[in-house]
């Protein structure tokens, strides 16, 4: 087969072989990091300054009440929750009003403000809410996240160190049921989290995550506040990058793991969400995105097998790839307490992930909250090209 394809076939065959070997090494190292994370020491809890939790809302999404309630039910002496929406017809307002009735003694407030500061409506919402926050310690978290009662005391503890500029958290995928939401959870638990832990093993946290951003007001003001993020699709990434710029402050990865509640009813909804993630990453980290192919062990091993079907090494590499990915599947269950997916779905998940990565190289638009958004260099939203 090699001889009939052309003079470049041996080089391509060798490249596929070495890429597969590198991928196996990566997955093996990721499994080790997952085991280490499973045995991490208990998180440090601290009761410090009062906290303002900022919750930008858009739509009555699945589990919104349960998610928001978890942030209201905190074992922390003094905190407030500021909710923000764009208009009085927002369906999420009914959920906020329900929480206000349920927690009459808690400081819960709603900000309704339709001012736009840029193409990212979530960030515009945060900018409008910001001046309603009373306290200097801020915690920002997406609306699809759910936490336990110790959350605030754990995620704010690292901020007692002046060298820490911002604290962020990993998040584990919790499917609501059904095949597609389960595949979505498998992506988070068995690809996203291991990739962050691999980066963390080299003493780097790649960026801040929308699951949690805890920081002091003075740190946010020093970078220009929310308006500097208003045209960024990857606002969490840019926030972490700006805070850590120059090495004066660092991003701390909390041992606390937030729950991301997934309710993907169809393949289309799962595909759109993961493609949005892929194109967002490519826009801000083009080189790193190009190198992500080494994280897809089973698809690489399959390509190597197709290219060199008769080579015994190809079959050995595929066997090793499947074995390591199953080990990663089990490690995720132990480290995160996540039971998403069956072992036999692992190859399907890997092939789908690789397909999303490949398609992510094409087109410059993403679908977000029912809108088609054009993304320019550096992840900047092309506001004049937003289409309803």
N, C-alpha and C positions, 0 to 999 in steps of 0.2 A: 504493500500500500504506500509506503514511504517513497518508493522509487517512481511510482506512477504520478505522484502529485507534483513533483518539481524539486529543484535543487534546495529550496528553503525548508523542505519537509523535515530533514534531520534536526535542524536548528529549532523548529517549532516543537517537534517531539521532545527535545531536550528541555525546552522552556516550560512546556506543560508538566514534564516530570518534576522539575525543580520547584515550580510553583505549587504543585500538589504537596511536595515534601515540606515546603515552608508553611503551607496551610495546616498540615498535620502538626507541625511544631507549635504553631499559634494556638490551635485548639487544645493541645496538650497543656500548654502554659496557662491558658484560660481556665481549664479544669482545675489546675493547682490553685489558682487565685480564688476560684469559687469555694474550694475546700477551706482555704485560709479565711475567707469571709464568713463561712459558716461557723468558725470557731473564734470569731472576733470577741473581745472582751465586752461586757455589758456597757451600754452607753452611759456617759456621765450626765447626770441631771443637775441643773442649777436653776435657782430662782433668782433672777436678776431684776433688771429694770422693767417697767411696764411695757407692753408690746401692742403695737397696732398691726392687725392682720388685714391685708388688702385683698379683696375678692372681686375681681372684674367678672361680670356675668353677661352672657348672651344666649338667650333661649332657655327653654325648660328641657334640658337634656336629661337622659336617663340617670336615675339615682341622684339627682341634684339635691333633693332634700337630705338624703342620708349623708352625702358628701359634705354639704355645708354644715350640717348639724355636728359632725365630728370635730369641726374647728371651733364650734361654740362650746363643746363639752370638754374643756381642758382643765387639767389639774395644775392651774397656774393662778396665783393670787390676783393679778391685775392685768387685764388685757381688754382690748376692744376689737370688734370686727366691723370693718367698713366695706359695705357692698356697693358696687357701682354698676349702673346701667345707662343706656343712652337715651331712652325715652320712657314715658309713663305707660306705654302699651306693651312693655317688655314682659313676657310670660314669667320670667324668673322672679318678678316682684312678688307674686303670690307666695312663692316659697320663702322669700325673706320675711314677709309679713307673718307667715306661720311660725317662723323661728322667733320673731319678736314676741309673739303671744306665748310661745313655749318657754322662753328665757326672759321674763320681764325684768329680772334684776341684772341682766348682762347688758353691757354697753354695745348695742348693735345699732348701726346707722346705715341709711341708704342714701346714696348720692345719685341723682338723676341729672345728667348733663350730656348734651349731644354735640359738644364742641369737638371738632377733629383737629388734631395736631400733626397728622401725617397719614400715611397709608395703612398703618397698623392700628386697627380700631381697638384692640385690646390695650395697647399702650396708651392710646388717647383716653381710654376709660380710666386707666391708672393715673394719668396726669391730672384728670379732672377730680379724682378721688383724693389725691395726695394731700391737698391742703385741708381736707377734713380730718386727716389722721392727727391725733393729739400727741402721740408719743414719739420718742426719738429712735426707738428700736422698731424696725419694720420687718414684717414677714409677708412675702408674696407667694401665693400658690394658685395653680390653675383650678378651675371649678370641677374638674373630673377626678380630683384627688381626694383620698380619704385617709384619716389619721387616727391614732389612739390618743388617750387622755394625757400621756406623757410627752407628746410631740413638742409642744412649745418649750418645755424645760430642757429638752435634749438639743433641739436645733439651735437654740440661742446660746447654749453653754460655751461653744468655741469663741464667741464674740468677746469674751472676757480677755482674750489674748489680743493686744493691739495690732499684732502683725496680720491678723485675720481680717480681710476686708468683706468677705461674703461667705455664707455657709449654704451649701446645697445638699440635696439628698438624691439617692437612687430611688427608683420607684419600680415596684413589682406589678406585673399585669394580672388583674383579677377578672377573668371572663364572666359575663353574665349568663352564659349558656349558649350553646350552639357552636357549630364547627368554625365559623369565621371569626368570632370573637376569641375562641380558643387559640386559633392560629395567630391572632394578633398578640395574645398574651405570651405565646411561645417565642415570638420575635423579641419581645421586651426581656423576658426572663432568660432566654438562652443565647441571645446575640447581643442585645444592647448592654445589659448589665455586665456580662463577661468582658466586653470591649472596654468599658469604663474601668473595670478592675485591673485589666492589663495595663492601661495607661497609668492608673494610680500606682501600680507596682514600680513604675519608673519615676515616682515622685511628682507626677503631673496629674492634674484634673483638667481634662480638655476644655470644659466650659461649664457654665451654670445651667441648671435644668429648670424647666417650668414647674416641676414638682414642688420645689421650694427655693426661695432666695431670701435669706435672712441677712440683713445688713443695717448699719446705723444710718440715720438720716444725713449726717455730715458726709458720709462716704458717697451716698447717692447724689447729694448736692455738688460734691467736688467734681463729678464727671459731667455735670450739666443737667442732672435730673432726667425724668422720663422723656422730655421732648427730644433728647438726642437719640432716643431709641424709636421714635415715632414712625420712621420710614424703614425700619428694619424688620424683615420677616422673622429672622432668628433673634428676636429681642433678648431671650435668655442668654444665648451665646454671646452676644455683643455686650450685654450687661456685665457678665463675668470677665470678658476680655478687657473692658475699659477699667473695671475696678482693679484688676491685677496688672494693668499696664505699668511698665517701668520697674516691676518687681518690688514696689513699696509695700504692697499688700498681697495676700495670697487667697486663693479659693480653698476653703476647707470642705472636705467631703464628710458629712455626718454619718455615723454608723446607723442612724435611724433610716428605715426603709418605708417610704410612703406607698400607699396602694393606689394604683391607677385602675379605675373601673372601666372596663371595655364592654361596649354593647354594639358590636358590628353585626348587623343583621344579614348583610349580603357580601358577596365577593367584591362587588363594586365599591362599597363603602370602605372595606378593608384596603383595597388597592389604592383608592384615592388618598387615604390617610398615610399609608406607607410611602406612596410616591411623593406626597407633599414633604414628608420627612426627608426622603432621599434627595430631592431637588434643593431643599433648603440647605442640607449639609454640603452638597456640591457647590452651591453658590458662595459659601463662606470658607470652605476648605477644599478647593478643587483638587489639589495634589493628594491630600489624605483620602478624599473620596475615590480617586482613581486606584488607590492601593488597597481598597477594601476587598478586592477580589480574593485576597489571601485568607479572608475570614470564612469563605464558603467552601469548606473542605469536600463535602459530598459532590457538589456540582463540578468542582475542579477534577476530582478523581474520576467522575463519569466522563468528562471530556478527554482525560488522559486515556481512559479505557477505550473510548470510541476511536481515538487516534491510533492507538497501538494495541489493538484488540488481542493479538496473539502473544503479547509480551507477558510473561508470568508476573513481572513486577507491577503491571497495571492492575491486575486482580488483587495483588497484595495491598496496593495503595488504597483501592476502593474498600477493601475489608477493614483496613486500619481507619479510614475516614469514617465509616459507619460506626465502628466500635468507639472511636473517640467522641463522636457526636452523641451517641447514646450515653456515654459517660458524662458529657456535659449536661444532658437532659436530666440525669439522676442527680448530678451535683446541684443543679438549679433547684430541684425539689428540696434537697436537704438544706441548702443555704437560705432559701427564701420561704420555705414552707408553702411553695406554690405547686399545685398539682395540675397545672394546665397541660392538656394534651396527652396523647398516648404515645408510647415509644415508636409505634409504627408510623406516626405522622411526622417524625423527624425529617426523613428525606423529602417529603412534600414541602415542609416548611423551608428547608434549605434551598430547594430549587426555586420556590416562590421568591425568597429573599434575593437570590441571585438575579432573577428576572426583573424585580423591582430596581435593583442596582443598575442593571444594564439599560433599562428604559429611562432611568433617571438622567442619563447623559443627554437625552433629547428633549427639546422644548424648554422654554423659559417661564412657563406658567404653572401655578398650583391652584388647586381648588380648596378654598378655606371658608367655612361658614356660609356655604352657598354662593360664593363669589369666585370668579376666575381672576387671579392676581398675577400680574407680570412681574418677574423678579429680575433685577439687573445685577451687575457685578457687585460682589461683596454682600449679597443678600438684600440689597436695597429694593424696596417696593417701588415700582413705577406707578405712582399714584394716578397719573393721568390715563393709565391704561386699565384701571380696575373696571370690571364689567359686572353688573348686577346679575 
